[in-house]
Structure formats: C-alpha cells, structure tokens
Amino acid sequence: MGVDPLGEDLPVEVVAVLAETDISVAQLAALSLGQVIPLSMESESVRLQVDGNVVMTGRSGSRGGNYAVKIEDIVRSFE
C-alpha cells in the first residue's frame, strides 16, 4: 500500500451550521437541561465548515431517511 504524499486520504470533520444566535456568557452559564435556545431560521441555507472555515454552502433536507445537505456552492476548493 502506497503513501499518500498530499494527505488526500486524511479524514476531516465537516460541520454543518444551520443557524446561529448571540447570547451573553451569563445567559449561557444559566442554561440547564431541557431549556430551549431560540434560533431564527430564515431559510434552509447551510454552511459547511472545515476547521472553522466555510468551504461549501447548500440546502438542508433529507435523503433515504437521513438528514442531508445538497451542495449549491463551493466557497473554497481543496485543490
């Protein structure tokens, strides 16, 4: 088995961001199990991030009974 000199076979964690909100540190510290943080989801837009950087955007949905993201734009290429 050969060595991949470019590291293309290395696994990376992809994070799908559906929504964000700002709360204070005090509000965060006061949260407990069962509480709800309201989010404004104005669209089905999703940002896919690798190492905190947006690399693709898409739309949320489902396929085969699983949550899925349909890629609509590649923001940053890995080539």
Secondary structure, DSSP 8 states (H G I E B T S, - for coil): ----TT-TTS---EEEE-------HHHHHH--TT--------SSEEEEEETTEEEEEEEEEEETTEEEEEEEEESS---
